[in-house]
Amino acid sequence: MHEPPTAARPSALVALVALVAAQALGLAGLAVFFLVELAVATPVSVVRAVMAALLTLLAGLGLLAVAQGLRRGRRWARAPALVTQLLVLPVAVGLVQGGRWYVGVPLILWALAVLVLLFTPAVGEVLED
């Protein structure tokens, strides 16, 4: 399948790609934060801190690949985008329950927006072709 022309991309697909790409960049930024903290602070376990940073960076890169797949109209990209949002929701709910509503509520709204956009008819048509 060829990448849909820019004019043929529905606005729902453009918004979906932007939201997923922003999540990916957020994870990459978090990985950088972890590495900076590792450099300026003394972690309890250096190995755990490095692994957390690397896994977060790997997740960000993977999600960036998913955003690229969605932008190109690839069907395979829907499943990892869906699973990611389904993983974000319980984490976000836990943040709200733990008193960090200012982080949890935006994450819930973000994940719900991605889930809704994933199943809009316009996005479905692009991803099914």
N, C-alpha and C positions, 0 to 999 in steps of 0.2 A: 504494500500500500504506500502511496505517495503522500507526502505532507500536504494537508489541505491548504489552498492558497489563503493568504491573509484575509482577503475579502470574504472568503467562504467560511471563515471561522466564526461560529456563533459567539455572542457576547458571554454566554454562560461558560463556554470553553475557555475563553480568554480569562475570565474571572477565576475559574477553577485552576488553571495553570499558574496564575499569579499567587493564589493562596497556597498552593502546594509548594511552589518555588520559595515563597516567603518562609514557610515552615522549614524547608531545607536550609535556607540561609540562617535561620534562627538556630538550628542545631549546630551548624558550622561555627556560628558565633559563640555558642555555648562551649564548644570544644576549645576554641581559642581562649575563652575565659578560664576554663579548667587548666589549660597549659600555663597561662599567666599566673594563676593562683599557685600552681605547682612551683613556679620559679620564685615567687615572692613569699610564700608561706611554707611552713614545714608540715606536710601531711602525716597522718598517723601511719599510712602505708603508701609509699611511693608507687609501688606496683599497682595498687588499686586506683590511685589517682591517674596514672598514665593510661591504664586500661579504660577508665571512665572517659577520658578525653578521646582516646582512639576510637572507642565504640560510638561515642556521640558524633565524632567526625565521620565515621563510616556510615552511620545512619543518615546524616545530612547529605552525604554524597549519593547514597542510594535514593533518597527522596528527591534529590535534584535530577537523577536519571528518570525517576517516575514522572516528574514534571515535564521533562523533555519528551518522554513517551506520550504523555497526554497532549502536548503541543503538536506532536506529529500525528496524532489520531490513532495511536497504537492501542489495540484492545487489551494487551497484556498489562498496561499501566493502570487499568481500573482496579484490579484486585489489590495490588500493594497500597494504592491510595486509600482504598476502603479499609483495609486491615489497619493501616496507620491511624486512621481516625477512630476506629474501634478500640485501639490501644490508648489513644489520647483521652478518650472520654472518661474511663475510670480513674486515670491519673488526675484529671482535672476535677472530678467529683471529690476525690480524696483531698486535693488542695483546698477546695471549698470547705469540706468538713473539718479540715485542720486549721481553719481560720485564715487561709491565704486566698480569700475570695477574689482579690484583685488580680491574681494570676489565673485562678481556676475558671472564673466566669468567662473571661475572654477566650480561654482555650476551649471551653465548651461551645461557645458561640461559633468560633472558628471551625471546629470539627463538624458541627452541625451544618454550617454553610457548605463545607466541602462535600459532606454526605448528600445534601440536597442537590448540589450542582452535579455531582457524579451521576445522578439518576434523572436529570432533566431530559426530556425527549431530544432536544437539540444536541446535547452532548452524546446521548445514546446513538444518534444517527451518525455522528462523526466517528465514534469508536466502533460501530458495527460494520462500517463499509470496508 
